[in-house]
Amino acid sequence: MTHTSDIDTSSKKAKALLEYLRTLEFIKEENHDGFVLTDEHTKILEQRRENRMNGTSKTHAWDDVKNNLGSKNKYY
């Protein structure tokens, strides 16, 4: 029997629940798009979100980025 649940992982309790479920031998986790997000990727994404929320990340207008594609004036 298969059960599917959507869990909002924005809270520490939800993350803890998922980590616990992963320890159970009868739980099989599937990622339907074939992509597995590693702990390292999660840390990077969380840091980027934090930077965005506190205003320390750099952002660029999409039109500016499109206009500079292929030029030596890259956004790095």
PQR file with spaces between the fields and no chain letter, atoms N, CA, C, O and H, PARSE charges and radii, in Angstrom:
ATOM       1  N    MET     1       0.845   -1.165    0.000 -0.4000 1.5000
ATOM       2  CA   MET     1       0.000    0.000    0.000 -0.0000 2.0000
ATOM       3  C    MET     1       0.896    1.235    0.000  0.5500 1.7000
ATOM       4  O    MET     1       1.911    1.270    0.696 -0.5500 1.4000
ATOM       5  N    THR     2       0.528    2.228   -0.767 -0.4000 1.5000
ATOM       6  CA   THR     2       1.286    3.460   -0.877 -0.0000 2.0000
ATOM       7  C    THR     2       0.469    4.624   -0.347  0.5500 1.7000
ATOM       8  O    THR     2      -0.724    4.739   -0.628 -0.5500 1.4000
ATOM       9  H    THR     2      -0.297    2.200   -1.332  0.4000 1.0000
ATOM      10  N    HIS     3       1.119    5.482    0.420 -0.4000 1.5000
ATOM      11  CA   HIS     3       0.501    6.706    0.921 -0.0000 2.0000
ATOM      12  C    HIS     3       1.370    7.868    0.474  0.5500 1.7000
ATOM      13  O    HIS     3       2.597    7.784    0.518 -0.5500 1.4000
ATOM      14  H    HIS     3       2.088    5.388    0.648  0.4000 1.0000
ATOM      15  N    THR     4       0.746    8.935    0.050 -0.4000 1.5000
ATOM      16  CA   THR     4       1.463   10.136   -0.370 -0.0000 2.0000
ATOM      17  C    THR     4       1.016   11.298    0.498  0.5500 1.7000
ATOM      18  O    THR     4      -0.179   11.502    0.714 -0.5500 1.4000
ATOM      19  H    THR     4      -0.252    9.003    0.014  0.4000 1.0000
ATOM      20  N    SER     5       1.981   12.056    0.993 -0.4000 1.5000
ATOM      21  CA   SER     5       1.677   13.223    1.830 -0.0000 2.0000
ATOM      22  C    SER     5       2.517   14.399    1.373  0.5500 1.7000
ATOM      23  O    SER     5       3.667   14.236    0.964 -0.5500 1.4000
ATOM      24  H    SER     5       2.952   11.891    0.817  0.4000 1.0000
ATOM      25  N    ASP     6       1.940   15.570    1.445 -0.4000 1.5000
ATOM      26  CA   ASP     6       2.683   16.803    1.193 -0.0000 2.0000
ATOM      27  C    ASP     6       3.033   17.399    2.544  0.5500 1.7000
ATOM      28  O    ASP     6       2.150   17.657    3.363 -0.5500 1.4000
ATOM      29  H    ASP     6       1.006   15.703    1.778  0.4000 1.0000
ATOM      30  N    ILE     7       4.321   17.617    2.776 -0.4000 1.5000
ATOM      31  CA   ILE     7       4.785   18.148    4.049 -0.0000 2.0000
ATOM      32  C    ILE     7       5.515   19.452    3.787  0.5500 1.7000
ATOM      33  O    ILE     7       6.473   19.495    3.015 -0.5500 1.4000
ATOM      34  H    ILE     7       5.037   17.408    2.111  0.4000 1.0000
ATOM      35  N    ASP     8       5.059   20.508    4.429 -0.4000 1.5000
ATOM      36  CA   ASP     8       5.714   21.808    4.325 -0.0000 2.0000
ATOM      37  C    ASP     8       6.970   21.761    5.187  0.5500 1.7000
ATOM      38  O    ASP     8       6.880   21.731    6.415 -0.5500 1.4000
ATOM      39  H    ASP     8       4.280   20.473    5.056  0.4000 1.0000
ATOM      40  N    THR     9       8.112   21.755    4.567 -0.4000 1.5000
ATOM      41  CA   THR     9       9.377   21.583    5.291 -0.0000 2.0000
ATOM      42  C    THR     9       9.978   22.904    5.755  0.5500 1.7000
ATOM      43  O    THR     9      11.184   22.980    5.989 -0.5500 1.4000
ATOM      44  H    THR     9       8.185   21.780    3.570  0.4000 1.0000
ATOM      45  N    SER    10       9.170   23.933    5.890 -0.4000 1.5000
ATOM      46  CA   SER    10       9.700   25.208    6.347 -0.0000 2.0000
ATOM      47  C    SER    10       9.878   25.254    7.866  0.5500 1.7000
ATOM      48  O    SER    10      10.517   26.171    8.382 -0.5500 1.4000
ATOM      49  H    SER    10       8.190   23.871    5.699  0.4000 1.0000
ATOM      50  N    SER    11       9.322   24.277    8.586 -0.4000 1.5000
ATOM      51  CA   SER    11       9.485   24.276   10.043 -0.0000 2.0000
ATOM      52  C    SER    11      10.490   23.204   10.466  0.5500 1.7000
ATOM      53  O    SER    11      10.684   22.205    9.774 -0.5500 1.4000
ATOM      54  H    SER    11       8.803   23.532    8.167  0.4000 1.0000
ATOM      55  N    LYS    12      11.113   23.432   11.601 -0.4000 1.5000
ATOM      56  CA   LYS    12      12.079   22.469   12.131 -0.0000 2.0000
ATOM      57  C    LYS    12      11.399   21.158   12.500  0.5500 1.7000
ATOM      58  O    LYS    12      11.991   20.088   12.352 -0.5500 1.4000
ATOM      59  H    LYS    12      10.955   24.244   12.163  0.4000 1.0000
ATOM      60  N    LYS    13      10.168   21.234   12.975 -0.4000 1.5000
ATOM      61  CA   LYS    13       9.438   20.015   13.345 -0.0000 2.0000
ATOM      62  C    LYS    13       9.176   19.143   12.129  0.5500 1.7000
ATOM      63  O    LYS    13       9.297   17.920   12.206 -0.5500 1.4000
ATOM      64  H    LYS    13       9.688   22.102   13.095  0.4000 1.0000
ATOM      65  N    ALA    14       8.820   19.754   11.010 -0.4000 1.5000
ATOM      66  CA   ALA    14       8.563   18.985    9.791 -0.0000 2.0000
ATOM      67  C    ALA    14       9.850   18.342    9.294  0.5500 1.7000
ATOM      68  O    ALA    14       9.840   17.188    8.866 -0.5500 1.4000
ATOM      69  H    ALA    14       8.722   20.748   10.947  0.4000 1.0000
ATOM      70  N    LYS    15      10.951   19.075    9.346 -0.4000 1.5000
ATOM      71  CA   LYS    15      12.239   18.510    8.929 -0.0000 2.0000
ATOM      72  C    LYS    15      12.641   17.346    9.824  0.5500 1.7000
ATOM      73  O    LYS    15      13.147   16.331    9.346 -0.5500 1.4000
ATOM      74  H    LYS    15      10.958   20.013    9.693  0.4000 1.0000
ATOM      75  N    ALA    16      12.412   17.501   11.128 -0.4000 1.5000
ATOM      76  CA   ALA    16      12.739   16.430   12.062 -0.0000 2.0000
ATOM      77  C    ALA    16      11.891   15.195   11.789  0.5500 1.7000
ATOM      78  O    ALA    16      12.384   14.069   11.854 -0.5500 1.4000
ATOM      79  H    ALA    16      12.000   18.326   11.516  0.4000 1.0000
ATOM      80  N    LEU    17      10.617   15.408   11.483 -0.4000 1.5000
ATOM      81  CA   LEU    17       9.742   14.282   11.162 -0.0000 2.0000
ATOM      82  C    LEU    17      10.248   13.530    9.934  0.5500 1.7000
ATOM      83  O    LEU    17      10.307   12.301    9.936 -0.5500 1.4000
ATOM      84  H    LEU    17      10.216   16.322   11.430  0.4000 1.0000
ATOM      85  N    LEU    18      10.610   14.265    8.891 -0.4000 1.5000
ATOM      86  CA   LEU    18      11.116   13.618    7.680 -0.0000 2.0000
ATOM      87  C    LEU    18      12.404   12.853    7.947  0.5500 1.7000
ATOM      88  O    LEU    18      12.585   11.745    7.443 -0.5500 1.4000
ATOM      89  H    LEU    18      10.562   15.264    8.889  0.4000 1.0000
ATOM      90  N    GLU    19      13.298   13.437    8.735 -0.4000 1.5000
ATOM      91  CA   GLU    19      14.545   12.740    9.070 -0.0000 2.0000
ATOM      92  C    GLU    19      14.251   11.449    9.836  0.5500 1.7000
ATOM      93  O    GLU    19      14.893   10.426    9.602 -0.5500 1.4000
ATOM      94  H    GLU    19      13.151   14.337    9.144  0.4000 1.0000
ATOM      95  N    TYR    20      13.282   11.499   10.749 -0.4000 1.5000
ATOM      96  CA   TYR    20      12.894   10.293   11.486 -0.0000 2.0000
ATOM      97  C    TYR    20      12.316    9.244   10.540  0.5500 1.7000
ATOM      98  O    TYR    20      12.685    8.072   10.610 -0.5500 1.4000
ATOM      99  H    TYR    20      12.760   12.330   10.940  0.4000 1.0000
ATOM     100  N    LEU    21      11.420    9.658    9.667 -0.4000 1.5000
ATOM     101  CA   LEU    21      10.811    8.701    8.740 -0.0000 2.0000
ATOM     102  C    LEU    21      11.863    8.017    7.878  0.5500 1.7000
ATOM     103  O    LEU    21      11.726    6.838    7.552 -0.5500 1.4000
ATOM     104  H    LEU    21      11.120   10.610    9.611  0.4000 1.0000
ATOM     105  N    ARG    22      12.906    8.742    7.509 -0.4000 1.5000
ATOM     106  CA   ARG    22      13.969    8.163    6.679 -0.0000 2.0000
ATOM     107  C    ARG    22      14.739    7.063    7.408  0.5500 1.7000
ATOM     108  O    ARG    22      15.390    6.237    6.769 -0.5500 1.4000
ATOM     109  H    ARG    22      13.017    9.700    7.774  0.4000 1.0000
ATOM     110  N    THR    23      14.670    7.045    8.738 -0.4000 1.5000
ATOM     111  CA   THR    23      15.397    6.022    9.502 -0.0000 2.0000
ATOM     112  C    THR    23      14.638    4.704    9.575  0.5500 1.7000
ATOM     113  O    THR    23      15.218    3.685    9.949 -0.5500 1.4000
ATOM     114  H    THR    23      14.140    7.716    9.257  0.4000 1.0000
ATOM     115  N    LEU    24      13.365    4.703    9.229 -0.4000 1.5000
ATOM     116  CA   LEU    24      12.541    3.499    9.330 -0.0000 2.0000
ATOM     117  C    LEU    24      12.741    2.612    8.096  0.5500 1.7000
ATOM     118  O    LEU    24      12.650    3.073    6.958 -0.5500 1.4000
ATOM     119  H    LEU    24      12.894    5.531    8.925  0.4000 1.0000
ATOM     120  N    GLU    25      13.014    1.336    8.351 -0.4000 1.5000
ATOM     121  CA   GLU    25      13.348    0.430    7.251 -0.0000 2.0000
ATOM     122  C    GLU    25      12.183    0.181    6.305  0.5500 1.7000
ATOM     123  O    GLU    25      12.406   -0.221    5.163 -0.5500 1.4000
ATOM     124  H    GLU    25      13.088    0.961    9.275  0.4000 1.0000
ATOM     125  N    PHE    26      10.964    0.405    6.736 -0.4000 1.5000
ATOM     126  CA   PHE    26       9.804    0.156    5.876 -0.0000 2.0000
ATOM     127  C    PHE    26       9.354    1.393    5.101  0.5500 1.7000
ATOM     128  O    PHE    26       8.358    1.341    4.380 -0.5500 1.4000
ATOM     129  H    PHE    26      10.783    0.732    7.664  0.4000 1.0000
ATOM     130  N    ILE    27      10.075    2.499    5.242 -0.4000 1.5000
ATOM     131  CA   ILE    27       9.771    3.716    4.504 -0.0000 2.0000
ATOM     132  C    ILE    27      10.666    3.780    3.267  0.5500 1.7000
ATOM     133  O    ILE    27      11.889    3.681    3.368 -0.5500 1.4000
ATOM     134  H    ILE    27      10.885    2.541    5.828  0.4000 1.0000
ATOM     135  N    LYS    28      10.060    3.943    2.132 -0.4000 1.5000
ATOM     136  CA   LYS    28      10.809    4.099    0.878 -0.0000 2.0000
ATOM     137  C    LYS    28      10.484    5.489    0.338  0.5500 1.7000
ATOM     138  O    LYS    28       9.341    5.787   -0.009 -0.5500 1.4000
ATOM     139  H    LYS    28       9.067    4.024    2.050  0.4000 1.0000
ATOM     140  N    GLU    29      11.503    6.321    0.275 -0.4000 1.5000
ATOM     141  CA   GLU    29      11.294    7.683   -0.203 -0.0000 2.0000
ATOM     142  C    GLU    29      11.542    7.736   -1.701  0.5500 1.7000
ATOM     143  O    GLU    29      12.544    7.225   -2.202 -0.5500 1.4000
ATOM     144  H    GLU    29      12.432    6.079    0.557  0.4000 1.0000
ATOM     145  N    GLU    30      10.617    8.359   -2.399 -0.4000 1.5000
ATOM     146  CA   GLU    30      10.750    8.518   -3.838 -0.0000 2.0000
ATOM     147  C    GLU    30      10.669    9.982   -4.187  0.5500 1.7000
ATOM     148  O    GLU    30       9.890   10.739   -3.607 -0.5500 1.4000
ATOM     149  H    GLU    30       9.803    8.774   -1.992  0.4000 1.0000
ATOM     150  N    ASN    31      11.475   10.363   -5.131 -0.4000 1.5000
ATOM     151  CA   ASN    31      11.425   11.719   -5.647 -0.0000 2.0000
ATOM     152  C    ASN    31      10.899   11.591   -7.060  0.5500 1.7000
ATOM     153  O    ASN    31      11.576   11.029   -7.921 -0.5500 1.4000
ATOM     154  H    ASN    31      12.107    9.748   -5.602  0.4000 1.0000
ATOM     155  N    HIS    32       9.717   12.095   -7.315 -0.4000 1.5000
ATOM     156  CA   HIS    32       9.021   11.836   -8.569 -0.0000 2.0000
ATOM     157  C    HIS    32       9.645   12.495   -9.784  0.5500 1.7000
ATOM     158  O    HIS    32       9.373   12.085  -10.912 -0.5500 1.4000
ATOM     159  H    HIS    32       9.166   12.551   -6.615  0.4000 1.0000
ATOM     160  N    ASP    33      10.482   13.514   -9.579 -0.4000 1.5000
ATOM     161  CA   ASP    33      11.106   14.143  -10.740 -0.0000 2.0000
ATOM     162  C    ASP    33      12.499   13.577  -11.013  0.5500 1.7000
ATOM     163  O    ASP    33      13.184   14.030  -11.930 -0.5500 1.4000
ATOM     164  H    ASP    33      10.704   13.847   -8.662  0.4000 1.0000
ATOM     165  N    GLY    34      12.915   12.596  -10.225 -0.4000 1.5000
ATOM     166  CA   GLY    34      14.201   11.958  -10.451 -0.0000 2.0000
ATOM     167  C    GLY    34      15.381   12.724   -9.892  0.5500 1.7000
ATOM     168  O    GLY    34      16.520   12.283  -10.042 -0.5500 1.4000
ATOM     169  H    GLY    34      12.357   12.228   -9.480  0.4000 1.0000
ATOM     170  N    PHE    35      15.146   13.848   -9.256 -0.4000 1.5000
ATOM     171  CA   PHE    35      16.216   14.678   -8.711 -0.0000 2.0000
ATOM     172  C    PHE    35      16.283   14.498   -7.211  0.5500 1.7000
ATOM     173  O    PHE    35      15.266   14.585   -6.523 -0.5500 1.4000
ATOM     174  H    PHE    35      14.221   14.206   -9.134  0.4000 1.0000
ATOM     175  N    VAL    36      17.474   14.247   -6.703 -0.4000 1.5000
ATOM     176  CA   VAL    36      17.664   14.084   -5.274 -0.0000 2.0000
ATOM     177  C    VAL    36      18.421   15.293   -4.745  0.5500 1.7000
ATOM     178  O    VAL    36      19.508   15.611   -5.226 -0.5500 1.4000
ATOM     179  H    VAL    36      18.300   14.176   -7.261  0.4000 1.0000
ATOM     180  N    LEU    37      17.856   15.956   -3.770 -0.4000 1.5000
ATOM     181  CA   LEU    37      18.475   17.120   -3.166 -0.0000 2.0000
ATOM     182  C    LEU    37      19.322   16.650   -1.990  0.5500 1.7000
ATOM     183  O    LEU    37      18.797   16.127   -1.007 -0.5500 1.4000
ATOM     184  H    LEU    37      16.972   15.698   -3.378  0.4000 1.0000
ATOM     185  N    THR    38      20.637   16.838   -2.097 -0.4000 1.5000
ATOM     186  CA   THR    38      21.535   16.405   -1.035 -0.0000 2.0000
ATOM     187  C    THR    38      21.504   17.390    0.123  0.5500 1.7000
ATOM     188  O    THR    38      20.987   18.499   -0.005 -0.5500 1.4000
ATOM     189  H    THR    38      21.063   17.262   -2.896  0.4000 1.0000
ATOM     190  N    ASP    39      22.063   16.975    1.254 -0.4000 1.5000
ATOM     191  CA   ASP    39      22.151   17.877    2.405 -0.0000 2.0000
ATOM     192  C    ASP    39      22.969   19.113    2.061  0.5500 1.7000
ATOM     193  O    ASP    39      22.641   20.216    2.499 -0.5500 1.4000
ATOM     194  H    ASP    39      22.484   16.074    1.358  0.4000 1.0000
ATOM     195  N    GLU    40      24.025   18.939    1.284 -0.4000 1.5000
ATOM     196  CA   GLU    40      24.861   20.077    0.876 -0.0000 2.0000
ATOM     197  C    GLU    40      24.059   21.060    0.025  0.5500 1.7000
ATOM     198  O    GLU    40      24.149   22.272    0.221 -0.5500 1.4000
ATOM     199  H    GLU    40      24.291   18.044    0.928  0.4000 1.0000
ATOM     200  N    HIS    41      23.280   20.539   -0.914 -0.4000 1.5000
ATOM     201  CA   HIS    41      22.429   21.402   -1.738 -0.0000 2.0000
ATOM     202  C    HIS    41      21.415   22.149   -0.876  0.5500 1.7000
ATOM     203  O    HIS    41      21.160   23.336   -1.081 -0.5500 1.4000
ATOM     204  H    HIS    41      23.207   19.555   -1.073  0.4000 1.0000
ATOM     205  N    THR    42      20.849   21.441    0.082 -0.4000 1.5000
ATOM     206  CA   THR    42      19.866   22.059    0.972 -0.0000 2.0000
ATOM     207  C    THR    42      20.495   23.201    1.758  0.5500 1.7000
ATOM     208  O    THR    42      19.886   24.260    1.906 -0.5500 1.4000
ATOM     209  H    THR    42      21.056   20.477    0.249  0.4000 1.0000
ATOM     210  N    LYS    43      21.708   22.995    2.263 -0.4000 1.5000
ATOM     211  CA   LYS    43      22.406   24.049    3.010 -0.0000 2.0000
ATOM     212  C    LYS    43      22.655   25.268    2.133  0.5500 1.7000
ATOM     213  O    LYS    43      22.470   26.402    2.573 -0.5500 1.4000
ATOM     214  H    LYS    43      22.203   22.134    2.143  0.4000 1.0000
ATOM     215  N    ILE    44      23.074   25.036    0.897 -0.4000 1.5000
ATOM     216  CA   ILE    44      23.322   26.142   -0.028 -0.0000 2.0000
ATOM     217  C    ILE    44      22.037   26.910   -0.301  0.5500 1.7000
ATOM     218  O    ILE    44      22.026   28.141   -0.276 -0.5500 1.4000
ATOM     219  H    ILE    44      23.225   24.115    0.539  0.4000 1.0000
ATOM     220  N    LEU    45      20.961   26.188   -0.559 -0.4000 1.5000
ATOM     221  CA   LEU    45      19.681   26.843   -0.827 -0.0000 2.0000
ATOM     222  C    LEU    45      19.169   27.611    0.383  0.5500 1.7000
ATOM     223  O    LEU    45      18.632   28.710    0.240 -0.5500 1.4000
ATOM     224  H    LEU    45      20.970   25.188   -0.579  0.4000 1.0000
ATOM     225  N    GLU    46      19.331   27.042    1.569 -0.4000 1.5000
ATOM     226  CA   GLU    46      18.901   27.737    2.782 -0.0000 2.0000
ATOM     227  C    GLU    46      19.709   29.019    2.994  0.5500 1.7000
ATOM     228  O    GLU    46      19.158   30.043    3.397 -0.5500 1.4000
ATOM     229  H    GLU    46      19.767   26.149    1.685  0.4000 1.0000
ATOM     230  N    GLN    47      21.032   28.959    2.719 -0.4000 1.5000
ATOM     231  CA   GLN    47      21.874   30.142    2.855 -0.0000 2.0000
ATOM     232  C    GLN    47      21.472   31.211    1.836  0.5500 1.7000
ATOM     233  O    GLN    47      21.414   32.397    2.163 -0.5500 1.4000
ATOM     234  H    GLN    47      21.480   28.127    2.392  0.4000 1.0000
ATOM     235  N    ARG    48      21.201   30.794    0.624 -0.4000 1.5000
ATOM     236  CA   ARG    48      20.777   31.749   -0.405 -0.0000 2.0000
ATOM     237  C    ARG    48      19.434   32.386   -0.050  0.5500 1.7000
ATOM     238  O    ARG    48      19.237   33.582   -0.264 -0.5500 1.4000
ATOM     239  H    ARG    48      21.249   29.831    0.358  0.4000 1.0000
ATOM     240  N    ARG    49      18.517   31.592    0.490 -0.4000 1.5000
ATOM     241  CA   ARG    49      17.226   32.138    0.910 -0.0000 2.0000
ATOM     242  C    ARG    49      17.424   33.142    2.044  0.5500 1.7000
ATOM     243  O    ARG    49      16.823   34.217    2.044 -0.5500 1.4000
ATOM     244  H    ARG    49      18.678   30.621    0.664  0.4000 1.0000
ATOM     245  N    GLU    50      18.267   32.784    3.005 -0.4000 1.5000
ATOM     246  CA   GLU    50      18.544   33.691    4.118 -0.0000 2.0000
ATOM     247  C    GLU    50      19.149   35.001    3.605  0.5500 1.7000
ATOM     248  O    GLU    50      18.754   36.082    4.043 -0.5500 1.4000
ATOM     249  H    GLU    50      18.755   31.912    3.005  0.4000 1.0000
ATOM     250  N    ASN    51      20.103   34.902    2.679 -0.4000 1.5000
ATOM     251  CA   ASN    51      20.710   36.108    2.093 -0.0000 2.0000
ATOM     252  C    ASN    51      19.666   36.956    1.380  0.5500 1.7000
ATOM     253  O    ASN    51      19.694   38.184    1.460 -0.5500 1.4000
ATOM     254  H    ASN    51      20.424   34.024    2.324  0.4000 1.0000
ATOM     255  N    ARG    52      18.753   36.303    0.691 -0.4000 1.5000
ATOM     256  CA   ARG    52      17.699   37.027   -0.033 -0.0000 2.0000
ATOM     257  C    ARG    52      16.760   37.725    0.950  0.5500 1.7000
ATOM     258  O    ARG    52      16.376   38.876    0.746 -0.5500 1.4000
ATOM     259  H    ARG    52      18.730   35.305    0.626  0.4000 1.0000
ATOM     260  N    MET    53      16.399   37.016    2.012 -0.4000 1.5000
ATOM     261  CA   MET    53      15.471   37.571    2.979 -0.0000 2.0000
ATOM     262  C    MET    53      16.068   38.734    3.771  0.5500 1.7000
ATOM     263  O    MET    53      15.347   39.665    4.129 -0.5500 1.4000
ATOM     264  H    MET    53      16.712   36.081    2.178  0.4000 1.0000
ATOM     265  N    ASN    54      17.381   38.698    4.052 -0.4000 1.5000
ATOM     266  CA   ASN    54      17.976   39.787    4.825 -0.0000 2.0000
ATOM     267  C    ASN    54      18.606   40.864    3.941  0.5500 1.7000
ATOM     268  O    ASN    54      19.219   41.803    4.450 -0.5500 1.4000
ATOM     269  H    ASN    54      17.967   37.942    3.761  0.4000 1.0000
ATOM     270  N    GLY    55      18.458   40.734    2.615 -0.4000 1.5000
ATOM     271  CA   GLY    55      18.890   41.777    1.695 -0.0000 2.0000
ATOM     272  C    GLY    55      20.363   41.792    1.347  0.5500 1.7000
ATOM     273  O    GLY    55      20.849   42.773    0.785 -0.5500 1.4000
ATOM     274  H    GLY    55      17.960   39.972    2.202  0.4000 1.0000
ATOM     275  N    THR    56      21.093   40.722    1.669 -0.4000 1.5000
ATOM     276  CA   THR    56      22.523   40.709    1.372 -0.0000 2.0000
ATOM     277  C    THR    56      22.870   40.055    0.032  0.5500 1.7000
ATOM     278  O    THR    56      24.034   40.063   -0.369 -0.5500 1.4000
ATOM     279  H    THR    56      20.698   39.925    2.126  0.4000 1.0000
ATOM     280  N    SER    57      21.886   39.494   -0.659 -0.4000 1.5000
ATOM     281  CA   SER    57      22.186   38.891   -1.959 -0.0000 2.0000
ATOM     282  C    SER    57      22.062   39.944   -3.058  0.5500 1.7000
ATOM     283  O    SER    57      21.317   40.916   -2.935 -0.5500 1.4000
ATOM     284  H    SER    57      20.941   39.488   -0.333  0.4000 1.0000
ATOM     285  N    LYS    58      22.807   39.724   -4.125 -0.4000 1.5000
ATOM     286  CA   LYS    58      22.743   40.621   -5.273 -0.0000 2.0000
ATOM     287  C    LYS    58      21.698   40.086   -6.243  0.5500 1.7000
ATOM     288  O    LYS    58      21.632   38.884   -6.498 -0.5500 1.4000
ATOM     289  H    LYS    58      23.412   38.934   -4.226  0.4000 1.0000
ATOM     290  N    THR    59      20.897   40.972   -6.770 -0.4000 1.5000
ATOM     291  CA   THR    59      19.917   40.579   -7.773 -0.0000 2.0000
ATOM     292  C    THR    59      20.066   41.480   -8.987  0.5500 1.7000
ATOM     293  O    THR    59      20.572   42.599   -8.889 -0.5500 1.4000
ATOM     294  H    THR    59      20.950   41.949   -6.562  0.4000 1.0000
ATOM     295  N    HIS    60      19.624   40.984  -10.123 -0.4000 1.5000
ATOM     296  CA   HIS    60      19.714   41.722  -11.376 -0.0000 2.0000
ATOM     297  C    HIS    60      18.398   41.593  -12.122  0.5500 1.7000
ATOM     298  O    HIS    60      17.743   40.554  -12.055 -0.5500 1.4000
ATOM     299  H    HIS    60      19.213   40.075  -10.202  0.4000 1.0000
ATOM     300  N    ALA    61      18.018   42.617  -12.814 -0.4000 1.5000
ATOM     301  CA   ALA    61      16.801   42.583  -13.617 -0.0000 2.0000
ATOM     302  C    ALA    61      16.985   41.579  -14.756  0.5500 1.7000
ATOM     303  O    ALA    61      18.050   41.512  -15.370 -0.5500 1.4000
ATOM     304  H    ALA    61      18.551   43.462  -12.869  0.4000 1.0000
ATOM     305  N    TRP    62      15.953   40.811  -15.026 -0.4000 1.5000
ATOM     306  CA   TRP    62      16.028   39.783  -16.066 -0.0000 2.0000
ATOM     307  C    TRP    62      16.396   40.391  -17.420  0.5500 1.7000
ATOM     308  O    TRP    62      17.183   39.800  -18.159 -0.5500 1.4000
ATOM     309  H    TRP    62      15.088   40.865  -14.527  0.4000 1.0000
ATOM     310  N    ASP    63      15.853   41.540  -17.753 -0.4000 1.5000
ATOM     311  CA   ASP    63      16.181   42.180  -19.033 -0.0000 2.0000
ATOM     312  C    ASP    63      17.665   42.517  -19.115  0.5500 1.7000
ATOM     313  O    ASP    63      18.273   42.367  -20.175 -0.5500 1.4000
ATOM     314  H    ASP    63      15.213   42.020  -17.153  0.4000 1.0000
ATOM     315  N    ASP    64      18.258   42.972  -18.007 -0.4000 1.5000
ATOM     316  CA   ASP    64      19.696   43.258  -17.995 -0.0000 2.0000
ATOM     317  C    ASP    64      20.509   41.988  -18.201  0.5500 1.7000
ATOM     318  O    ASP    64      21.492   41.986  -18.943 -0.5500 1.4000
ATOM     319  H    ASP    64      17.764   43.094  -17.146  0.4000 1.0000
ATOM     320  N    VAL    65      20.107   40.930  -17.558 -0.4000 1.5000
ATOM     321  CA   VAL    65      20.814   39.652  -17.704 -0.0000 2.0000
ATOM     322  C    VAL    65      20.717   39.167  -19.148  0.5500 1.7000
ATOM     323  O    VAL    65      21.726   38.774  -19.734 -0.5500 1.4000
ATOM     324  H    VAL    65      19.309   40.931  -16.955  0.4000 1.0000
ATOM     325  N    LYS    66      19.506   39.190  -19.735 -0.4000 1.5000
ATOM     326  CA   LYS    66      19.335   38.749  -21.126 -0.0000 2.0000
ATOM     327  C    LYS    66      20.186   39.585  -22.073  0.5500 1.7000
ATOM     328  O    LYS    66      20.805   39.044  -22.989 -0.5500 1.4000
ATOM     329  H    LYS    66      18.687   39.509  -19.259  0.4000 1.0000
ATOM     330  N    ASN    67      20.221   40.899  -21.863 -0.4000 1.5000
ATOM     331  CA   ASN    67      20.982   41.783  -22.738 -0.0000 2.0000
ATOM     332  C    ASN    67      22.479   41.567  -22.624  0.5500 1.7000
ATOM     333  O    ASN    67      23.223   41.897  -23.548 -0.5500 1.4000
ATOM     334  H    ASN    67      19.718   41.339  -21.119  0.4000 1.0000
ATOM     335  N    ASN    68      22.933   41.018  -21.508 -0.4000 1.5000
ATOM     336  CA   ASN    68      24.369   40.806  -21.306 -0.0000 2.0000
ATOM     337  C    ASN    68      24.813   39.370  -21.559  0.5500 1.7000
ATOM     338  O    ASN    68      25.984   39.045  -21.364 -0.5500 1.4000
ATOM     339  H    ASN    68      22.330   40.749  -20.757  0.4000 1.0000
ATOM     340  N    LEU    69      23.899   38.509  -21.989 -0.4000 1.5000
ATOM     341  CA   LEU    69      24.283   37.132  -22.293 -0.0000 2.0000
ATOM     342  C    LEU    69      25.326   37.116  -23.404  0.5500 1.7000
ATOM     343  O    LEU    69      25.158   37.756  -24.442 -0.5500 1.4000
ATOM     344  H    LEU    69      22.948   38.773  -22.147  0.4000 1.0000
ATOM     345  N    GLY    70      26.381   36.390  -23.173 -0.4000 1.5000
ATOM     346  CA   GLY    70      27.436   36.285  -24.176 -0.0000 2.0000
ATOM     347  C    GLY    70      28.443   37.416  -24.148  0.5500 1.7000
ATOM     348  O    GLY    70      29.459   37.343  -24.839 -0.5500 1.4000
ATOM     349  H    GLY    70      26.518   35.871  -22.330  0.4000 1.0000
ATOM     350  N    SER    71      28.198   38.456  -23.374 -0.4000 1.5000
ATOM     351  CA   SER    71      29.156   39.556  -23.304 -0.0000 2.0000
ATOM     352  C    SER    71      30.187   39.277  -22.221  0.5500 1.7000
ATOM     353  O    SER    71      30.024   38.365  -21.411 -0.5500 1.4000
ATOM     354  H    SER    71      27.372   38.515  -22.813  0.4000 1.0000
ATOM     355  N    LYS    72      31.231   40.060  -22.219 -0.4000 1.5000
ATOM     356  CA   LYS    72      32.270   39.895  -21.193 -0.0000 2.0000
ATOM     357  C    LYS    72      31.853   40.543  -19.872  0.5500 1.7000
ATOM     358  O    LYS    72      32.532   40.368  -18.860 -0.5500 1.4000
ATOM     359  H    LYS    72      31.363   40.800  -22.878  0.4000 1.0000
ATOM     360  N    ASN    73      30.761   41.278  -19.870 -0.4000 1.5000
ATOM     361  CA   ASN    73      30.267   41.940  -18.659 -0.0000 2.0000
ATOM     362  C    ASN    73      29.297   40.985  -17.941  0.5500 1.7000
ATOM     363  O    ASN    73      28.080   41.166  -17.968 -0.5500 1.4000
ATOM     364  H    ASN    73      30.210   41.421  -20.693  0.4000 1.0000
ATOM     365  N    LYS    74      29.883   39.968  -17.302 -0.4000 1.5000
ATOM     366  CA   LYS    74      29.072   38.947  -16.615 -0.0000 2.0000
ATOM     367  C    LYS    74      28.759   39.399  -15.194  0.5500 1.7000
ATOM     368  O    LYS    74      29.405   40.295  -14.651 -0.5500 1.4000
ATOM     369  H    LYS    74      30.872   39.821  -17.281  0.4000 1.0000
ATOM     370  N    TYR    75      27.747   38.752  -14.604 -0.4000 1.5000
ATOM     371  CA   TYR    75      27.337   39.065  -13.239 -0.0000 2.0000
ATOM     372  C    TYR    75      27.967   38.032  -12.285  0.5500 1.7000
ATOM     373  O    TYR    75      27.296   37.087  -11.869 -0.5500 1.4000
ATOM     374  H    TYR    75      27.223   38.024  -15.045  0.4000 1.0000
ATOM     375  N    TYR    76      29.198   38.203  -11.952 -0.4000 1.5000
ATOM     376  CA   TYR    76      29.859   37.286  -11.004 -0.0000 2.0000
ATOM     377  C    TYR    76      30.351   38.060   -9.824  0.5500 1.7000
ATOM     378  O    TYR    76      30.937   37.484   -8.908 -0.5500 1.4000
ATOM     379  H    TYR    76      29.743   38.970  -12.290  0.4000 1.0000
